[in-house]
Amino acid sequence: MLRNTESTYGKVTIIIHWLMVLMVVTLLTVGFIMADMDKGATRDSIIGLHKASGFVLLLLALFRWYWTLSGQNPKPIEGMTKAEIGISHAAKWTLLLLLLIMPISGVLMSMYFGYGISVYGLFEIPSFLAKNKDLGEAFEEIHEVIAYILIAVFCTTCCSRLKTSFYKQRQYTQPNARQII
């Protein structure tokens, strides 16, 4: 089943979910590591891969928005309170929004610093914005702040999922690794 149903997520949603989780964790890790690296060819190569992967993440996020808005989503788990449902929806939409803003801020940062984005050498997205160091630095700051917000929301969501899975002993229908197999 490719599409979501009333009771479970479909394969496309599950695969996109876990692919994006893997990409976000990797991009955040690499982002924090490269921030402390000395300038040079190795750092430049890592930045290039980071920007290309961030652009791919942006495309996945746009598709995820389309897929989420155009299809059905499973009903909340029976027994969830209205507050839990509200918090769950707020976390989901916050993460989806952050997953758009984060790569967009990275693209704008790069372009305002005067750089295009080479997507794994397959094609180049040229900088179509006038070089502006102040705006580049502003988007760099936004990019960094969103990284911390993303980590906080991600950790909160993980803790909530663990609580739901282990402490309330409810059947959990959100995407999880067992559903991919």
C-alpha positions in Angstrom: 0.0 0.0 0.0 1.6 3.2 -1.2 -0.9 5.7 0.2 -1.9 6.3 3.8 -5.1 4.8 5.1 -7.3 5.7 8.0 -5.4 3.3 10.2 -1.8 3.3 9.0 0.9 5.2 7.0 1.7 4.0 3.5 5.1 2.9 2.2 5.8 6.3 0.5 5.2 8.2 3.7 7.3 5.8 5.7 10.2 5.8 3.3 10.2 9.6 3.0 10.0 9.9 6.8 13.0 7.7 7.5 15.1 9.0 4.6 14.5 12.6 5.8 15.3 11.6 9.4 18.6 10.0 8.2 19.4 13.1 6.1 18.6 15.6 8.8 20.6 13.8 11.5 23.6 13.5 9.0 23.3 17.1 7.9 23.1 18.5 11.4 26.0 16.4 12.5 28.1 17.4 9.5 27.1 21.0 9.9 28.3 21.2 13.5 31.5 19.4 12.6 32.4 21.6 9.6 31.7 24.7 11.6 34.8 23.8 13.7 37.0 22.8 10.8 39.9 24.8 9.5 39.4 26.4 6.2 40.8 24.4 3.3 40.0 22.0 0.5 38.6 19.3 2.8 36.2 21.7 4.5 35.2 23.2 1.1 34.4 19.7 -0.2 32.3 18.9 2.8 30.5 22.2 2.5 29.7 21.4 -1.1 28.3 18.0 -0.2 26.3 19.6 2.7 24.8 22.2 0.3 23.9 19.5 -2.3 22.3 17.3 0.3 20.5 20.2 1.8 19.0 21.0 -1.6 17.9 17.4 -2.0 16.3 17.6 1.5 14.5 20.7 0.4 13.0 18.8 -2.6 12.0 16.0 -0.3 10.4 18.4 2.1 8.4 20.0 -0.7 7.3 16.6 -1.8 6.5 15.6 1.8 4.2 18.7 2.1 2.5 17.8 -1.1 2.1 14.1 -0.1 0.8 15.1 3.4 -1.7 17.7 2.1 -2.9 15.6 -0.8 -3.7 12.4 1.0 -5.3 10.9 4.0 -3.6 10.7 7.3 -4.3 8.0 9.9 -6.7 8.8 12.7 -5.1 9.5 16.1 -4.5 6.5 18.3 -7.6 5.5 20.3 -7.4 6.8 23.8 -5.2 9.9 23.1 -6.4 13.0 24.8 -7.3 16.1 22.9 -4.2 17.8 24.3 -2.0 14.9 23.1 -3.5 15.0 19.7 -3.0 18.8 19.5 0.6 18.6 20.6 1.2 15.8 18.1 -0.2 17.8 15.3 1.7 20.9 16.4 5.0 19.0 16.5 4.4 17.4 13.1 3.6 20.7 11.4 6.5 22.5 13.2 8.9 19.9 12.0 7.6 20.1 8.4 7.9 23.9 8.5 11.4 23.7 9.9 12.4 21.2 7.2 11.4 23.8 4.6 12.9 26.8 6.4 16.3 25.2 7.2 17.4 24.3 3.6 15.9 27.6 2.3 17.9 29.6 4.7 21.0 27.6 3.7 20.4 28.3 0.0 19.9 32.0 0.7 23.0 32.1 2.9 25.1 30.6 0.2 23.7 32.8 -2.5 24.0 36.0 -0.5 27.7 35.1 0.1 28.0 34.9 -3.7 28.1 31.1 -4.1 25.9 28.8 -6.2 25.1 25.2 -5.3 26.6 22.3 -7.2 24.2 19.4 -6.8 26.7 16.5 -6.7 28.3 17.7 -9.9 25.1 16.8 -11.8 24.0 20.4 -12.2 24.6 23.9 -10.8 22.2 26.3 -9.3 23.8 29.6 -9.8 23.6 32.4 -7.3 20.8 34.6 -8.6 21.0 37.1 -5.8 23.4 40.0 -5.5 26.2 39.3 -3.1 25.4 40.8 0.3 27.6 39.9 3.2 25.2 41.3 5.8 22.3 39.2 4.5 24.5 36.2 4.1 25.5 36.5 7.8 21.8 37.0 8.8 20.8 33.8 7.0 23.8 32.0 8.4 22.5 32.9 11.9 18.9 31.9 11.0 20.3 28.6 9.7 22.2 27.9 12.9 19.3 28.9 15.2 16.9 26.7 13.2 19.3 23.8 13.7 19.0 24.1 17.5 15.2 24.5 17.3 15.0 21.5 15.0 17.1 19.4 17.5 14.9 20.5 20.4 11.6 19.7 18.5 13.1 16.4 17.2 14.2 15.3 20.8 10.8 16.3 22.2 9.0 14.4 19.5 11.2 11.3 20.1 10.6 11.4 23.9 6.8 11.7 23.2 6.9 8.8 20.9 8.8 6.7 23.5 6.3 7.7 26.1 3.4 6.7 23.8 5.1 3.4 22.9 6.4 2.2 26.2 4.4 3.8 29.0 0.9 3.9 27.7 1.2 0.5 26.0 -0.8 1.6 23.0 -0.5 0.3 19.4 1.6 2.9 17.7 0.7 3.7 14.1 3.3 6.4 13.3 6.1 5.5 10.9 8.6 3.3 12.6 11.4 1.0 11.4 9.4 -2.2 11.7 6.8 -0.9 9.2 9.5 -0.4 6.5 10.4 -4.0 6.4 
